Structures are given as C-alpha cells and as structure tokens.
Amino acid sequence: FQTKKTIHVADVYSDSRFNPEFDQKIGYHTQNILCLPLIHNTGKCIGVIQAINKLEGSFSLNDEKRLEILAEYASIAIQNAKLFDDEI
C-alpha cells in the first residue's frame, strides 16, 4: 500500500514482511501471494488487491497482468461507489 508497487512473493514464510500469526490462528497455510495496489485516478493508493496460493506453482507474469486489469476495474468501481455515496 505504501509503495504503490506490485509485490510477488513465491514463498511467504521466507519473507520477513509476512506475519504467520493469522495462518496459525485459522489453521491455514499461505504459500504464495500476489499483491497489487488499487490506484485512484489522482495517483493516490486507495487499497490493495491480493491473490493467495495459486493452485499449481507460483504466480506468473501472466497472472500479474490479469490481476492488474482486475485492479484497474476495482479501483474505478470503488471511485464510482464513493461518488455515488457522496451524492446521497
């Protein structure tokens, strides 16, 4: 969120940014993560979208490109929802 950059982690347990406490609490095992920022048309980061645990292997560049497209549409939808809320 802070860097506005895509983060692709193939093995989360070897990454110091990953906190395994949530996995331990719910009994889940996160393996890999692909995380992208949701950028407002002003350039401000308004959120993050992430994919966790690709079914087979690690996330690819193709997966990243697809999630980028989804992130763009999600960002537009969030902006439109905010405008609609402001109108009511």
C-alpha positions, 0 to 999 in steps of 0.5 A: 500500500505504501509503495504503490508497487506490485509485490510477488512473493513465491514463498511467504514464510521466507519473507520477513514482511509476512506475519504467520500469526493469522495462518496459525490462528485459522489453521491455514497455510499461505504459500504464495501471494500476489499483491497489487495496489488499487490506484485512484485516478489522482495517483493516490493508493486507495487499497490493495488487491491480493491473490493467495496460493495459486493452485499449481506453482507460483504466480506468473507474469501472466497472472500479474497482468490479469490481476492488474486489469482486475485492479484497474476495474476495482479501483474505478468501481470503488471511485464510482461507489464513493461518488455515488455515496457522496451524492446521497 
